[in-house]
Amino acid sequence: MPLRPLTVLTTLLHIYIGLRLLPALAGGWAGWAGWPLLLIAIAVSAATMPLPFIGLRSAGRPVADGWKWLGLLSMGWFSSLIVLTLVRDAGLLLAWGAWRLSGAMVDWPHWQFISAAAVPLLATAITLVGFLNARRTAPVVRVDVPIQDLPAALAGFTIAQLSDIHVGPTIRRGYIQRIVDAVNGLGADMVAITGDLVDGTVAELRDHIAPLQDLRARHGTFVVTGNHEYYAGAHAWIDELRRLGLRVLLNEHVVLQTRSVKGAQTDEEVFEGALLVAGVTDYTAGHFDAAHASDPMRALDGAPPMVQTRVLLAHQPRSAPAAAEAGYQLQLSGHTHGGQFFPWNLFVPLQQPFTAGLHKLQRMWVYTSRGTGYWGPPKRVGAPSEITLLRLVPAH
């Protein structure tokens, strides 16, 4: 939705919140103390929410990061405030109906006051908890993936997955450095970055993304594009990531030799224990550049037929049906953030087949990361961020 109508909509919703809460808080000393504070908070939220998006996709003058921070914090607080206001209204309506039917004596103004005071207090508490969850270094989630007919040389092969970091106004170099340090401590065989790495141009974020060049893994770091790379200028970012020494896979693959092939006499010996790692562009990439149309089958062009263990990096879980048809054993994805916080978690299943965790589609496993950073408001509730360490194990 364009910024102007979205701003009008959110302003009207702020007005609705004020009309529903402020009159109920007008009585008593507590109300006189809280009423102006809530009025100011609602006004600040309505005024600052659009700021992170001004000039985002235009040549307009960018907004200072401090104002973006305030706008994004306001967005997180508002999202809880509007939900809780609607829940309060629904609860009051039900309570009023029960009261009228029962004829019981109820101090209606008292309950209106208590419920109106609870809404901003709960919204603030939820936003604070969500902020702390979002800003901490993502914990490591360890997942075993059982692979049918896994070669012995690949048993225990580990992949450290990062996804949806969204380097931008509130995620900067220090945040990235903490992630890099945590990943390097895992000693993974390879690192996979499954898209939505950045929310800004190379010129804006080059210095903040730089710590990624220090990622250490036996077979290196592999990256695929997410939809946000295309919003931010995918071609420039692909060049920058390659300059940093990361391998960007654009509907292509690499074959990793996990054991020495010195002295091997046959192709079977050469490819025993080899792992094919493919990567596709974002599911929607073709809308931005027809040459980047996502294609899991094309990513296998020229693949050695004797390498049967095949892993696909694909930003969106909805690449999975095509990946399963192409014959991959495992797809690593992100994009969903696990919903990040209520009520957005309710909408993810409307677009994606999987929200988070390990699932099976036909003969292929799909792991969907909840993301290592966050998008928009620095807020995570019920969907913690993660650095995922996946280990390939034989299926029994």
Residue pairs with C-beta under 8 A, 6 or more apart in sequence:
1 9
3 50
3 53
3 54
6 50
7 49
7 50
10 46
10 49
10 50
10 78
11 46
13 78
13 82
14 42
14 43
14 45
14 46
14 78
15 46
16 82
16 85
17 42
17 81
17 82
17 85
18 38
18 39
18 42
20 85
20 88
20 89
20 116
21 38
21 85
21 116
21 119
21 120
22 35
22 38
22 39
22 116
24 109
24 112
24 113
24 115
24 116
25 31
25 34
25 35
25 38
25 113
25 116
25 117
26 32
26 35
27 109
27 113
28 113
30 117
31 113
31 117
34 117
34 120
38 120
41 77
41 120
44 70
44 74
45 74
45 77
45 78
45 81
48 67
48 70
48 71
48 74
49 71
49 74
49 75
49 78
50 71
51 63
51 67
51 68
51 70
51 71
52 63
52 67
52 68
52 71
52 72
52 75
52 169
52 376
54 60
54 62
54 63
55 61
55 62
55 63
57 231
63 71
65 169
65 170
68 169
68 170
69 169
69 170
72 169
72 170
72 376
72 377
72 378
73 127
73 131
73 377
73 378
75 376
75 377
76 127
76 130
76 131
76 341
76 376
76 377
76 378
76 379
77 123
77 124
77 127
79 341
79 343
79 344
79 377
79 379
80 122
80 123
80 126
80 127
81 119
81 120
81 123
83 342
83 343
84 118
84 119
84 122
84 123
85 119
88 115
88 116
88 118
88 119
91 115
92 111
92 112
92 115
95 106
95 111
96 108
99 106
99 108
126 381
127 377
127 379
129 381
130 341
130 377
130 378
130 379
130 380
130 381
131 378
131 379
133 379
133 380
133 381
133 384
133 385
134 373
134 374
134 377
134 378
134 379
134 380
134 385
135 175
135 378
136 385
137 178
137 179
137 182
138 179
138 182
138 372
138 373
138 384
138 385
138 386
138 387
139 384
139 385
139 386
139 387
140 182
140 186
140 386
140 387
140 388
140 389
141 386
141 387
141 388
141 389
142 388
142 389
142 391
143 358
143 367
143 388
143 389
143 390
143 391
144 390
144 391
144 393
145 330
145 358
145 365
145 367
145 390
145 391
145 392
145 393
146 365
146 393
146 394
146 395
146 396
147 154
147 309
147 329
147 330
147 365
147 392
147 393
147 394
147 395
148 329
148 363
148 395
149 308
149 395
150 309
150 392
150 393
150 394
150 395
151 272
151 273
151 309
152 273
153 258
153 259
153 272
153 273
154 258
154 273
154 275
154 309
154 392
155 392
155 393
155 394
156 391
156 392
156 393
157 189
157 258
157 275
157 391
157 392
158 186
158 187
158 188
158 189
158 190
158 389
158 390
158 391
158 392
159 188
159 189
159 190
159 191
159 192
159 311
159 332
159 388
159 389
159 390
159 391
159 392
160 183
160 186
160 188
160 190
160 191
160 192
160 217
160 387
160 388
160 389
160 390
161 191
161 192
161 193
161 194
161 332
161 334
161 367
161 369
161 387
161 388
161 389
161 390
162 179
162 183
162 191
162 192
162 193
162 194
162 369
162 372
162 387
163 193
163 194
163 195
163 196
163 315
163 332
163 333
163 334
163 335
163 369
163 371
163 372
163 388
164 194
164 195
164 196
164 226
164 334
164 335
164 337
164 369
164 371
164 372
164 373
164 374
164 375
165 171
165 176
165 179
165 193
165 196
165 197
165 198
165 371
165 372
165 373
166 196
166 197
166 198
166 199
166 228
166 371
166 373
166 374
166 375
167 175
167 176
167 197
167 198
167 199
167 200
167 205
167 208
167 209
167 373
168 198
168 199
168 200
168 205
169 199
169 200
170 378
171 208
171 373
171 374
172 208
173 207
173 208
173 210
173 211
175 373
176 208
176 209
176 211
176 212
177 211
179 372
179 387
180 211
180 212
180 214
180 215
182 387
183 191
183 215
183 216
183 217
183 387
184 214
184 215
184 216
186 387
186 389
188 217
188 218
188 389
189 217
189 218
189 219
189 258
190 217
190 218
190 219
190 220
190 221
190 222
190 256
190 277
191 215
191 217
191 220
191 221
191 222
192 221
192 222
192 223
192 277
192 313
192 332
193 212
193 221
193 222
193 223
193 224
193 246
194 224
194 226
194 313
194 314
194 315
194 332
194 333
194 334
194 369
195 223
195 224
195 225
195 226
195 227
195 228
195 229
195 282
195 315
195 316
195 334
195 335
196 226
196 227
196 228
196 229
196 315
196 334
196 335
196 371
196 375
197 209
197 223
197 226
197 228
197 229
197 237
197 241
198 205
198 209
198 228
198 229
198 232
198 237
199 228
199 231
199 232
199 375
200 232
201 232
201 233
201 236
202 233
202 236
202 237
202 239
202 240
206 240
209 240
209 241
209 244
210 244
212 221
212 241
212 244
212 246
213 244
213 245
213 246
215 221
215 246
219 256
219 258
220 245
220 246
220 247
221 245
221 246
221 247
222 246
222 247
222 248
222 249
222 254
222 277
222 279
222 313
223 241
223 246
223 247
223 248
223 249
223 279
223 313
224 248
224 249
224 250
224 279
224 280
224 281
224 282
224 313
224 314
224 315
225 234
225 237
225 238
225 248
225 250
225 281
225 282
225 285
225 292
225 315
226 282
226 315
226 316
226 334
226 335
227 282
227 283
227 284
227 285
227 315
227 316
227 335
228 375
229 237
229 238
229 282
230 282
230 284
230 285
230 287
230 288
230 289
230 292
234 285
234 288
234 289
234 292
235 289
238 248
238 250
241 248
242 248
247 254
248 279
249 277
249 278
249 279
249 280
249 299
249 313
250 279
250 280
250 281
250 292
251 279
251 280
251 281
251 292
251 294
251 295
251 298
251 299
252 278
252 279
252 299
252 301
253 276
253 277
253 278
253 279
253 299
253 300
253 303
254 276
254 277
254 278
255 271
255 274
255 275
255 276
255 277
255 303
255 304
255 307
256 274
256 275
256 276
256 277
257 273
257 274
258 273
258 274
258 275
259 272
259 273
261 269
261 270
264 270
267 304
267 306
268 306
271 304
271 306
271 307
274 304
274 307
274 309
275 307
275 309
275 310
275 311
276 300
276 303
276 304
276 307
276 309
276 310
276 311
277 311
277 313
278 296
278 299
278 300
278 303
278 310
278 311
278 312
278 313
278 328
279 299
279 312
279 313
279 314
280 294
280 295
280 296
280 299
280 312
280 313
280 314
280 319
281 292
281 293
281 294
282 292
282 294
282 315
282 316
283 294
283 314
283 315
283 316
283 318
283 319
284 294
284 316
285 292
285 293
285 294
286 292
286 293
286 294
294 314
294 319
295 322
296 312
296 314
296 319
296 322
296 323
296 325
296 326
296 328
297 322
297 325
297 326
299 312
299 326
300 310
300 326
300 327
303 310
308 329
309 329
309 392
310 327
310 328
310 329
310 330
311 328
311 329
311 330
311 331
311 332
312 319
312 323
312 326
312 328
312 330
312 331
312 332
313 331
313 332
314 320
314 323
314 331
314 332
314 333
315 333
315 334
315 335
316 333
316 335
316 352
317 331
317 333
317 335
317 336
317 352
317 353
317 354
317 366
317 368
318 351
318 352
318 353
319 331
319 333
320 331
320 333
320 353
320 354
320 361
320 364
320 366
321 353
321 361
323 331
323 364
324 331
324 361
324 362
324 363
324 364
328 364
329 363
329 364
329 365
330 364
330 365
330 366
330 367
330 390
330 392
331 364
331 365
331 366
331 367
332 367
332 369
332 390
333 354
333 366
333 367
333 368
333 369
334 368
334 369
334 371
335 352
335 368
336 348
336 352
336 354
336 355
336 356
336 368
336 370
336 371
337 344
337 370
337 371
337 374
337 375
337 383
338 345
338 348
338 355
338 356
338 368
338 370
338 371
338 382
338 383
338 384
339 345
339 346
339 348
339 355
339 356
339 382
339 383
340 371
340 374
340 375
340 379
340 380
340 381
340 383
341 377
341 379
341 380
341 381
341 382
341 383
342 381
342 382
345 355
345 382
345 383
348 355
349 355
352 368
353 359
353 361
353 366
354 366
354 368
355 368
356 368
356 369
356 370
356 383
357 367
357 368
358 365
358 366
358 367
359 365
359 366
359 367
359 368
360 366
367 388
367 390
369 386
369 388
370 383
370 384
370 385
370 386
371 385
371 386
372 385
372 386
372 387
373 385
374 380
374 385
